[in-house]
Amino acid sequence: MLHVIPSHQHRPSDDPIFTLNHEATQRILRGEAVVNATIGVLMDDNGKLAILPTAARAVAEVSPAEWAAYAPISGLPDFLEAVKDDLFRDSPEMRACAVSVATPGGSGALRLAIANCIEPNQSLLTTSYYWGPYKTLSDETDRKLVTFSMFDAHGNFDVGALDRAVGAALAEQKRALLVINDPCHNPTGYSMRLEEWRRVADCLASHAQKGSLTLLVDTAYSAYAAGDSRAFLKELRPLLGKVGLLFAWSASKTFTHYGLRVGAIVACVPDAKERAMMEAALSYSCRGTWSNCSHGGMRAITRLLTEPALVASCNQERAAMKALLSARVAAFNELARARGLDYPRYEGGFFVTVFADDAEKRALRMKDKGVFVVSAKGALRVALCATAERDIPRLVGALAD
């Protein structure tokens, strides 16, 4: 007698990216010269995890009592205020109507959005290239995932495909939840221009009266954007009160503490009654999933967001890490263009995606040569965040060959 319900009986036991990373790590430990471009963490050029010293110190300074204590279900109030201040520092209109709850990383924020903004058996909408756990999160909450073409014929964000997909979702479901990961999209590395965001906002506004339409912006990699990572918010302000606006905020990459599992979901809701309803629904979902988040983790991140000396120190240390990553991006772009690789505009971020029809076979051939990347439908995801600059010529060569 099988006690696992039928729909869950054939689920994979491990995430494929973590499986590949484990295999690459084991080969490195055996002394093999391996390039491991799989895992989404920032590594220094010696293969060690790059950690902000100031963030590590703040975590270590949290008292044992704060690590041991329960946190409020929705999160520490000063942490939630600090997150809103961080996200909307240049957008007072959005800050004024924002409400947030703490989540275990950005994944938790996505989970709450899916559970509260679309019904069971309805579909989450996102780009054709997407972070794999979007589908896992949809499956786990008995929702589906539908994609639209991310790029048009000119390599820009395909707003026409978005328009058709949103229209179809609202016609079928009477509600839609759209997830856009920007800037530094995972897995393509693409960052939208302000003009693209303006066209997206115009598109969503044109559909706003057809049903309940919600946009969730996944900002996980925003700290590593080449330009102003918050500039796009001004394009979303006209949507306030017309389209639901949610943001998945994460400390994992911003403060290089992935295992701390500190994040938040932030909602901008101008109507006070609806704002209270949203806050209650999100808090109830917290209690029904993870109950509450890390008290000590939130305490440390709050200090890093609010204490001027720590903010300045983190900004300086992060700038050095961004410079490390930017050098890899520049090296990749120079070599990849010379070899004729086909990939989206890439200006910064942890990943880049190279288009390839036979991606799975290419990834296997590359792995045989000691170069590990992650295959997806029609593409190879390359984690430059984990690739030393000296290994990029070998990486590009393997991709091209």
Helices and strands as residue ranges (DSSP letters): G 6-8, H 16-29, E 35-36, H 53-60, H 64-68, H 77-87, H 92-96, E 98-103, H 105-117, E 123-127, H 133-140, E 144-148, H 159-173, E 175-181, H 194-207, G 208-210, E 212-218, G 222-224, H 233-236, G 237-239, E 244-250, G 258-260, E 263-268, H 272-289, H 295-306, H 308-338, E 351-355, H 359-368, E 371-372, E 374-376, E 379-383, G 384-386, G 389-391, H 392-400
